């Protein structure tokens, strides 16, 4: 497994660097064709730097746009083809959750009304568990059962949950964090669940928007082939600039999912509704078609259990979505240290999941996404480096009208992307620089994650509780 994970890191890093190198070579080669000779200046009195004020040639611009469009179209076409193949599959050995198979097996049978059991894994979440439970009980369609899975809690999480009138399941001897806690709870719950007895897993720091459960239950009732529904998440208010930067990021992610008509990348752990058939099948396929221990719903060896179970369901042909009417509000990291820990876990977990699953049709989109992030990290770092170089090279600022116009279009796109976030989000996006620095921070996390995975370093689980931070090594 570690060999596969190292391969994933090396492949992503190497391909991204190769792509950046090819584009650099192409642009450098075009320089020899300019009609005007480039100007030059001295950096720090010793380094002779060449630069050119001319607009890139039409051919260069056309080639760049064409390559971008071809790549995007190619990824989209392949993703659509793979998705259609999975949905139309009639192979019960490898895709037992494919819509055609599920529809055939459930046709003509009434499985009873839809019920909903909510599991809330919680470790020392006394400060926020009350609001989470209240958001559930205040839904237009209330859950039939709410169970707080109290995992090695040292505070009053269980007491607050019981006072709110919901059940509490306390784990025993669990050393596998959230995944292990959920496996213990699901081991007793799933055997008694029927086809329409839905199970929702919800983070203890998440608040559901009203109508979430009603919409999820309706969609599951209308579509027997639907195996899971994830939530579109937005960041909670507060925490100053770092909070606003995260909220803008989440708003753009939600916008992308709406444009994809709910075709979700990850069934986020903030709130996801599962059909019991899907969870039971995942547990049965562990150790054969899926990585992990046979009988476990969640793989306890991974850092990002929500990303892994998404890959597991898609590998089995399951239909999963994140509709725009299922929204939640989740916490944002209050400090840069906490944000670094969270994103490093996400990035490492994603790469390790890809390494474990290898190259499959179901993971193609994820490999392309990681390669795109890698190229973006190199491109942004190069852009900022060249800007810094220009600042220290010239005695006065040099305006490049073409790139100035490109920057204005970029700023407009950033503003439009967060329009739903309100005026503060729009102002921050219009300033451009803060979000560029935030992107550079995230890219640094990405590079650190890739290097760690390529070197085979063991990952760590970072748990951030309200008001304090607890760090524990992952098993």
VORO-163399 format. One line per 4 residues: number of its first residue (from 0); their letters; for each residue x, y, z of C-alpha. Coordinates in nm, 4 decimals. Example, Ala and Ser with C-alpha at 12.3 -4.5 7.8 and 13.67 -1.06 7.14 Angstrom:
<rs>
0 = AS = 1.2300,-0.4500,0.7800; 1.3670,-0.1060,0.7140
</rs>
This chain:
<rs>
0 = XXXX = 0.0000,0.0000,0.0000; 0.2808,0.2409,0.0881; 0.4445,0.1661,-0.2465; 0.1238,0.2646,-0.4252
4 = XXXX = 0.0982,0.5824,-0.2191; 0.4564,0.6828,-0.3024; 0.3828,0.6182,-0.6691; 0.0782,0.8462,-0.6477
8 = XXXX = 0.2853,1.1290,-0.5021; 0.5704,1.0924,-0.7499; 0.3304,1.0708,-1.0459; 0.1358,1.3832,-0.9509
12 = XXXX = 0.4491,1.5865,-0.8775; 0.6386,1.4673,-1.1849; 0.3535,1.5161,-1.4323; 0.2722,1.8632,-1.3012
16 = XXXX = 0.6377,1.9660,-1.3290; 0.6613,1.8215,-1.6802; 0.3517,2.0116,-1.7927; 0.4854,2.3379,-1.6509
20 = XXXX = 0.8235,2.2759,-1.8145; 0.6716,2.2153,-2.1565; 0.4689,2.5351,-2.1405; 0.7756,2.7310,-2.0261
24 = XXXX = 0.9742,2.5913,-2.3176; 0.6959,2.6811,-2.5608; 0.6785,3.0411,-2.4392; 1.0571,3.0754,-2.4411
28 = XXXX = 1.0725,2.9462,-2.7961; 0.8173,3.2054,-2.9072; 1.0476,3.4796,-2.7795; 1.2833,3.4282,-3.0721
32 = XXXX = 1.0052,3.5265,-3.3110; 0.9279,3.8684,-3.1641; 0.9751,4.1541,-3.4055; 1.1095,4.3808,-3.1324
36 = XXXX = 1.4208,4.2966,-2.9416; 1.3489,4.2522,-2.5688; 1.4607,4.5204,-2.3236; 1.6922,4.4399,-2.0368
40 = XXXX = 1.7701,4.5623,-1.6903; 2.0016,4.4742,-1.4030; 1.8717,4.3118,-1.0855; 2.0677,4.4156,-0.7763
44 = XXXX = 2.3294,4.5558,-1.0082; 2.4552,4.2153,-1.1270; 2.1826,4.0032,-1.2869; 2.0938,4.0990,-1.6460
48 = XXXX = 1.7206,4.0305,-1.6974; 1.5426,4.0431,-2.0343; 1.1778,4.1405,-2.0639; 0.9389,4.2305,-2.3419
52 = XXXX = 0.6440,4.4699,-2.3395; 0.4862,4.3188,-2.6500; 0.1530,4.1416,-2.6345; 0.1840,3.7642,-2.6920
56 = XXXX = 0.1247,3.6738,-3.0535; -0.2196,3.5660,-3.1693; -0.0814,3.2208,-3.2392; 0.0490,3.1859,-2.8852
60 = XXXX = -0.2816,3.2955,-2.7342; -0.4801,3.0683,-2.9632; -0.2571,2.7722,-2.8830; -0.2883,2.8318,-2.5082
64 = XXXX = -0.6672,2.8663,-2.5220; -0.6961,2.5665,-2.7524; -0.4900,2.3437,-2.5262; -0.6938,2.4492,-2.2226
68 = XXXX = -1.0245,2.3869,-2.3985; -0.9100,2.0524,-2.5390; -0.7921,1.9365,-2.1985; -1.1143,2.0453,-2.0268
72 = XXXX = -1.3299,1.8918,-2.2995; -1.1283,1.5699,-2.2915; -1.1615,1.5306,-1.9155; -1.5343,1.6086,-1.9284
76 = XXXX = -1.5967,1.3658,-2.2162; -1.4076,1.0819,-2.0503; -1.5768,1.1466,-1.7167; -1.9185,1.1382,-1.8834
80 = XXXX = -1.8339,0.8188,-2.0666; -1.7102,0.6489,-1.7488; -2.0180,0.7631,-1.5550; -2.2567,0.6351,-1.8207
84 = XXXX = -2.0730,0.3034,-1.8353; -2.1043,0.2617,-1.4576; -2.4741,0.3554,-1.4540; -2.5590,0.1123,-1.7331
88 = XXXX = -2.3509,-0.1716,-1.5961; -2.5122,-0.5124,-1.5430; -2.2021,-0.6656,-1.3836; -2.3018,-0.7661,-1.0276
92 = XXXX = -1.9544,-0.8966,-0.9481; -1.7759,-0.5620,-0.9891; -2.0553,-0.3001,-0.9874; -2.3286,-0.4410,-0.7612
96 = XXXX = -2.4629,-0.0918,-0.6819; -2.5070,0.0173,-1.0449; -2.8522,0.1724,-1.1051; -2.9694,-0.0926,-1.3525
100 = XXXX = -2.8861,-0.3724,-1.1097; -3.0480,-0.1997,-0.8116; -3.3617,-0.1123,-1.0077; -3.3952,-0.4697,-1.1286
104 = XXXX = -3.3586,-0.6151,-0.7794; -3.6077,-0.3738,-0.6159; -3.8702,-0.3637,-0.8929; -4.2231,-0.4457,-0.7807
108 = XXXX = -4.1414,-0.4635,-0.4087; -4.2701,-0.2176,-0.1485; -4.0022,-0.1686,0.1155; -4.2054,0.0508,0.3463
112 = XXXX = -4.1964,0.4254,0.4049; -3.8662,0.6081,0.4198; -3.7219,0.6399,0.7701; -3.4135,0.8320,0.8726
116 = XXXX = -3.1575,0.7549,1.1431; -2.8866,1.0148,1.2057; -2.5444,0.9227,1.3455; -2.3334,1.2071,1.4867
120 = XXXX = -1.9745,1.1000,1.5639; -1.8435,1.3308,1.8352; -1.5152,1.3599,2.0253; -1.5179,1.6324,2.2909
124 = XXXX = -1.7786,1.8435,2.1113; -1.9659,1.9728,2.4177; -1.9534,2.3297,2.2898; -2.1300,2.2656,1.9575
128 = XXXX = -2.3249,1.9385,1.9820; -2.6333,2.1174,2.1168; -2.6661,2.3410,1.8104; -2.6167,2.0426,1.5814
132 = XXXX = -2.8956,1.8456,1.7503; -3.1248,2.1492,1.7519; -3.0806,2.1926,1.3764; -3.1885,1.8306,1.3297
136 = XXXX = -3.4922,1.8455,1.5545; -3.6001,2.1739,1.3954; -3.6134,2.0334,1.0417; -3.9402,2.0401,0.8475
140 = XXXX = -3.8963,1.6634,0.8218; -3.7571,1.5493,1.1560; -3.5397,1.2354,1.1792; -3.6929,0.9198,1.3235
144 = XXXX = -3.3873,0.8570,1.5378; -3.0805,1.0576,1.6384; -2.7751,0.8836,1.7850; -2.4705,1.0730,1.9106
148 = XXXX = -2.1683,0.8430,1.8802; -1.9568,0.9635,2.1729; -1.6001,0.8542,2.1033; -1.3536,0.8669,2.3938
152 = XXXX = -1.5065,1.1908,2.5195; -1.3536,1.3587,2.8236; -1.6071,1.6425,2.8436; -1.9845,1.6689,2.8707
156 = XXXX = -2.0711,1.5745,2.5112; -2.2788,1.2706,2.6126; -2.4589,1.4595,2.8891; -2.5531,1.7470,2.6568
160 = XXXX = -2.6849,1.4985,2.3995; -2.8971,1.3117,2.6531; -3.0337,1.6398,2.7879; -3.1424,1.7274,2.4331
164 = XXXX = -3.3474,1.4076,2.4207; -3.1456,1.1973,2.1766; -2.9717,0.8610,2.2106; -2.6041,0.8246,2.2961
168 = XXXX = -2.3821,0.5387,2.1812; -2.0472,0.5344,2.3601; -1.7645,0.3541,2.1821; -1.5556,0.0900,2.3560
172 = XXXX = -1.1823,0.0572,2.3098; -1.1836,0.2527,1.9840; -0.8385,0.3611,1.8654; -0.9398,0.4342,1.5068
176 = XXXX = -1.0850,0.7817,1.5478; -1.4029,0.8768,1.3599; -1.3977,0.5801,1.1202; -1.3644,0.3302,1.4034
180 = XXXX = -1.6429,0.4968,1.6034; -1.8806,0.4844,1.3070; -1.7938,0.1207,1.2364; -1.8899,0.0273,1.5917
184 = XXXX = -2.2223,0.2098,1.5687; -2.3041,0.0783,1.2205; -2.2239,-0.2803,1.3190; -2.5279,-0.2797,1.5453
188 = XXXX = -2.7479,-0.0573,1.3299; -2.7205,-0.1878,0.9726; -2.8465,-0.5460,1.0239; -3.1892,-0.4129,1.1264
192 = XXXX = -3.2170,-0.1574,0.8448; -3.4436,-0.2149,0.5461; -3.4141,-0.0820,0.1918; -3.5781,0.2506,0.2776
196 = XXXX = -3.4370,0.2959,0.6295; -3.1865,0.5680,0.5508; -2.8749,0.6408,0.7547; -2.7241,0.9876,0.7715
200 = XXXX = -2.3731,1.0554,0.9038; -2.3308,1.4125,1.0232; -2.0375,1.5973,1.1807; -2.0857,1.7324,1.5308
204 = XXXX = -1.9840,2.0839,1.4204; -2.2399,2.1098,1.1411; -2.5806,2.2799,1.1312; -2.8346,2.1724,0.8693
208 = XXXX = -3.0282,2.4315,0.6746; -3.4033,2.3816,0.7026; -3.5392,2.1475,0.4364; -3.2267,1.9300,0.4082
212 = XXXX = -3.3871,1.6122,0.5444; -3.7149,1.6671,0.3618; -3.5344,1.7059,0.0298; -3.3084,1.4051,0.0904
216 = XXXX = -3.6009,1.1805,0.1895; -3.8011,1.2911,-0.1137; -3.5161,1.2223,-0.3533; -3.4506,0.8802,-0.2033
220 = XXXX = -3.8220,0.8002,-0.2308; -3.8394,0.9077,-0.5945; -3.5216,0.7291,-0.7093; -3.4580,0.3737,-0.5894
224 = XXXX = -3.1176,0.3703,-0.7620; -2.9828,0.6637,-0.5603; -2.7354,0.5343,-0.3019; -2.6120,0.8507,-0.1276
228 = XXXX = -2.6873,1.2226,-0.1019; -2.4187,1.4633,0.0172; -2.4615,1.8174,0.1398; -2.3395,2.1434,-0.0097
232 = XXXX = -2.1520,2.3111,0.2718; -2.0971,2.6752,0.3572; -1.8686,2.8203,0.6233; -1.9954,2.9566,0.9531
236 = XXXX = -1.9688,3.3267,1.0286; -1.6813,3.4770,1.2232; -1.3034,3.4313,1.2647; -1.2081,3.7459,1.0748
240 = XXXX = -1.0098,3.7348,0.7516; -0.9192,3.3663,0.7698; -1.2858,3.2772,0.8148; -1.3921,3.4926,0.5194
244 = XXXX = -1.1261,3.3359,0.2958; -1.2559,2.9883,0.3774; -1.6180,3.0927,0.3249; -1.5284,3.2279,-0.0201
248 = XXXX = -1.3579,2.9000,-0.1018; -1.6619,2.6972,0.0053; -1.8992,2.9268,-0.1862; -1.7044,2.8678,-0.5078
252 = XXXX = -1.7037,2.4925,-0.4471; -2.0821,2.4935,-0.4023; -2.1205,2.6974,-0.7208; -1.9118,2.4439,-0.9132
256 = XXXX = -2.1297,2.1583,-0.7868; -2.4474,2.3384,-0.8881; -2.3037,2.3841,-1.2381; -2.2233,2.0107,-1.2419
260 = XXXX = -2.5867,1.9393,-1.1490; -2.4879,1.7745,-0.8243; -2.2253,1.5337,-0.9620; -2.0200,1.5324,-0.6473
264 = XXXX = -1.6445,1.4791,-0.6046; -1.6621,1.3912,-0.2356; -1.9521,1.2911,-0.0128; -1.8495,1.5320,0.2570
268 = XXXX = -1.8471,1.4191,0.6169; -2.0432,1.7303,0.7159; -2.3686,1.5538,0.6269; -2.4368,1.2601,0.3951
272 = XXXX = -2.7423,1.0349,0.3677; -2.6772,0.6715,0.2732; -2.9009,0.3872,0.1708; -2.8282,0.0829,0.3939
276 = XXXX = -2.7782,-0.1372,0.0875; -2.4803,0.0790,-0.0103; -2.3121,0.0652,0.3309; -2.3638,-0.3098,0.3651
280 = XXXX = -2.2209,-0.3718,0.0186; -1.9134,-0.1589,0.0908; -1.8495,-0.3605,0.4077; -1.8892,-0.6864,0.2142
284 = XXXX = -1.6480,-0.5807,-0.0622; -1.3645,-0.4723,0.1693; -1.0573,-0.6857,0.1136; -1.1644,-0.7933,-0.2373
288 = XXXX = -1.2890,-0.5222,-0.4733; -1.2167,-0.2489,-0.2182; -0.9233,-0.1809,0.0153; -0.9771,-0.2213,0.3873
292 = XXXX = -1.0767,-0.4808,0.6434; -1.3677,-0.7122,0.5484; -1.6808,-0.6156,0.7387; -1.5815,-0.2510,0.8021
296 = XXXX = -1.7960,0.0167,0.6407; -1.5266,0.2817,0.6855; -1.1589,0.2155,0.6181; -0.9824,0.2883,0.9469
300 = XXXX = -0.6365,0.3212,0.7883; -0.7113,0.6395,0.5926; -0.6953,1.0062,0.6940; -1.0042,1.1131,0.4962
304 = XXXX = -1.2793,0.8584,0.5458; -1.5392,1.0639,0.3579; -1.3255,1.0820,0.0431; -1.2454,0.7101,0.0661
308 = XXXX = -1.6067,0.5984,0.1024; -1.6970,0.8147,-0.1990; -1.4382,0.6267,-0.4053; -1.5678,0.2972,-0.2629
312 = XXXX = -1.9269,0.3687,-0.3638; -1.8325,0.4939,-0.7097; -1.6086,0.1902,-0.7639; -1.9124,-0.0289,-0.6981
316 = XXXX = -2.1182,0.1666,-0.9524; -2.3280,0.3638,-0.7037; -2.5178,0.6775,-0.8037; -2.4340,0.9623,-0.5627
320 = XXXX = -2.5250,1.3318,-0.5806; -2.5060,1.6579,-0.3835; -2.8198,1.8560,-0.4787; -2.8384,2.2322,-0.4379
324 = XXXX = -3.1322,2.2088,-0.1961; -2.9349,2.0071,0.0607; -2.7133,2.2654,0.2282; -2.5317,2.2776,0.5607
328 = XXXX = -2.3210,2.5243,0.7562; -1.9930,2.3878,0.8873; -1.7158,2.5311,1.0998; -1.4150,2.7134,0.9593
332 = XXXX = -1.0673,2.6811,1.1023; -0.9981,2.9677,1.3465; -0.6180,2.9831,1.3019; -0.3633,2.9331,1.0262
336 = XXXX = -0.2092,2.6463,1.2221; -0.5427,2.4668,1.2457; -0.6122,2.5314,0.8770; -0.2705,2.3934,0.7815
340 = XXXX = -0.3375,2.0764,0.9834; -0.6844,2.0293,0.8328; -0.5808,2.0821,0.4714; -0.2666,1.8723,0.5018
344 = XXXX = -0.4816,1.5853,0.6267; -0.7257,1.6361,0.3402; -0.4517,1.6479,0.0793; -0.2554,1.3536,0.2133
348 = XXXX = -0.5726,1.1551,0.2539; -0.6815,1.2212,-0.1042; -0.3453,1.1138,-0.2471; -0.3272,0.8055,-0.0271
352 = XXXX = -0.6806,0.7077,-0.1300; -0.5817,0.7365,-0.4964; -0.2722,0.5287,-0.4308; -0.4812,0.2571,-0.2655
356 = XXXX = -0.7407,0.2482,-0.5458; -0.4940,0.2873,-0.8302; -0.5914,0.3896,-1.1819; -0.9541,0.2944,-1.2485
360 = XXXX = -1.2251,0.4507,-1.4579; -1.3865,0.5706,-1.1342; -1.0683,0.7489,-1.0214; -0.9838,0.9130,-1.3536
364 = XXXX = -1.1482,1.2444,-1.2611; -0.9641,1.2521,-0.9293; -0.6246,1.1909,-1.0910; -0.6938,1.4708,-1.3392
368 = XXXX = -0.7981,1.6994,-1.0550; -0.4779,1.6334,-0.8602; -0.2648,1.6958,-1.1682; -0.4509,2.0201,-1.2283
372 = XXXX = -0.3879,2.1335,-0.8714; -0.0196,2.0486,-0.9140; 0.0117,2.2547,-1.2300; -0.1803,2.5405,-1.0669
376 = XXXX = 0.0597,2.5401,-0.7726; 0.3590,2.5716,-1.0049; 0.1915,2.8367,-1.2208; 0.0890,3.0569,-0.9263
380 = XXXX = 0.4299,3.0342,-0.7619; 0.5976,3.1248,-1.0916; 0.3619,3.4188,-1.1449; 0.4270,3.5640,-0.7997
384 = XXXX = 0.8012,3.5074,-0.8364; 0.8082,3.6950,-1.1670; 0.6071,3.9808,-1.0154; 0.8587,4.0059,-0.7320
388 = XXXX = 1.1443,3.9944,-0.9800; 0.9939,4.2835,-1.1762; 0.9512,4.4906,-0.8600; 1.3169,4.4608,-0.7660
392 = XXXX = 1.4415,4.4993,-1.1245; 1.2914,4.8320,-1.2314; 1.3282,5.1785,-1.0899; 0.9669,5.2510,-1.1820
396 = XXXX = 0.6556,5.0384,-1.2294; 0.6102,4.9045,-1.5832; 0.2517,4.8672,-1.7036; 0.1671,4.5840,-1.9429
400 = XXXX = -0.1812,4.6679,-2.0785; -0.2516,4.3144,-2.2017; -0.1796,4.1551,-1.8650; -0.3607,4.4366,-1.6850
404 = XXXX = -0.6731,4.3568,-1.8876; -0.6317,3.9882,-1.8152; -0.6068,4.0687,-1.4449; -0.9293,4.2692,-1.4537
408 = XXXX = -1.1147,3.9768,-1.6119; -0.9680,3.7470,-1.3487; -1.0876,3.9765,-1.0693; -1.4384,3.9912,-1.2180
412 = XXXX = -1.4544,3.6137,-1.2328; -1.3492,3.5936,-0.8686; -1.6212,3.8377,-0.7650; -1.8929,3.6586,-0.9618
416 = XXXX = -1.7889,3.3267,-0.8078; -1.8626,3.4471,-0.4527; -2.1586,3.6736,-0.5295; -2.3900,3.4722,-0.3048
420 = XXXX = -2.1553,3.5277,-0.0139; -2.2520,3.8929,0.0326; -2.0729,4.2239,0.0019; -1.7777,4.1326,0.2244
424 = XXXX = -1.7046,3.8288,0.0113; -1.7227,4.0388,-0.3062; -1.4899,4.3078,-0.1724; -1.2334,4.0495,-0.0666
428 = XXXX = -1.2510,3.8811,-0.4073; -1.2132,4.2165,-0.5873; -0.8928,4.2906,-0.3949; -0.7414,3.9787,-0.5563
432 = XXXX = -0.4136,3.9841,-0.3590; -0.5451,3.8351,-0.0290; -0.7012,3.5428,-0.2128; -0.3868,3.4928,-0.4207
436 = XXXX = -0.1843,3.4672,-0.0995; -0.4462,3.2298,0.0433; -0.4172,3.0165,-0.2705; -0.0399,3.0189,-0.2300
440 = XXXX = -0.0861,2.8938,0.1274; -0.3083,2.6089,0.0082; -0.0634,2.5270,-0.2706; 0.2153,2.5046,-0.0147
444 = XXXX = 0.0046,2.2569,0.1802; -0.0489,2.0619,-0.1421; 0.3229,2.0430,-0.2161; 0.3958,1.9374,0.1424
448 = XXXX = 0.1339,1.6616,0.1137; 0.2723,1.5352,-0.2162; 0.6282,1.5289,-0.0837; 0.5216,1.3489,0.2347
452 = XXXX = 0.3343,1.0836,0.0397; 0.6196,1.0414,-0.2107; 0.8627,0.9910,0.0784; 0.6298,0.7419,0.2477
456 = XXXX = 0.5973,0.9425,0.5688; 0.3260,0.8343,0.8131; 0.0330,1.0758,0.8351; -0.1115,1.2277,1.1522
460 = XXXX = -0.4721,1.2926,1.2499; -0.5363,1.6513,1.3531; -0.8531,1.7090,1.5539; -0.9558,2.0681,1.6174
464 = XXXX = -1.2178,2.1051,1.8884; -1.4004,2.4269,1.9710; -1.1792,2.6393,2.1893; -0.8788,2.4076,2.1865
468 = XXXX = -0.6732,2.1882,1.9592; -0.6038,1.8224,2.0194; -0.3462,1.6399,1.8088; -0.3181,1.2634,1.8038
472 = XXX = -0.1234,1.0263,1.5842; -0.3233,0.8278,1.3335; -0.3144,0.4525,1.3560
</rs>
